[in-house]
Amino acid sequence: MKSRNPDPRENSYPPRGMRRETAAWWVGFSPTKFDELVTDGRMPPGVLVDGCRVWDRYQLDEAFTRILTGSVAATAWSRVA
């Protein structure tokens, strides 16, 4: 019998909305590091839907691209300078 909550890595396509652990896995970070990135604004805050916080994979992809290109670091640095 198939599990009701399959591992997202086993899906034929990724879900659009992801819970914290899956969102962290999607961008390649531990949940703890993901929380730090959300807190400092490098990752989106997610949206609360009926008491459940979910992250949009498109927003995660965009945020990760900004991290890779350094645009987030440059923006954060310019606030300090």
Residue pairs with C-beta under 8 A, 6 or more apart in sequence:
8 14
8 15
8 18
8 22
8 25
8 26
9 25
14 26
14 57
15 22
15 57
16 56
16 57
16 58
17 49
17 54
17 55
17 56
17 57
18 26
18 54
18 55
18 56
18 57
18 60
19 52
19 53
19 54
19 55
20 31
20 34
20 35
20 46
20 53
20 55
21 31
23 34
23 43
23 46
23 54
23 55
23 57
23 60
24 30
24 31
24 33
24 34
26 55
26 57
26 60
27 34
27 43
27 60
27 63
27 64
29 37
34 43
37 43
37 63
37 67
38 44
38 45
38 46
40 76
41 72
41 76
42 63
42 66
42 67
42 72
42 76
43 55
43 60
43 63
44 55
44 56
44 59
44 60
44 63
46 53
46 54
46 55
47 53
47 54
47 55
47 56
63 72
66 72
67 73
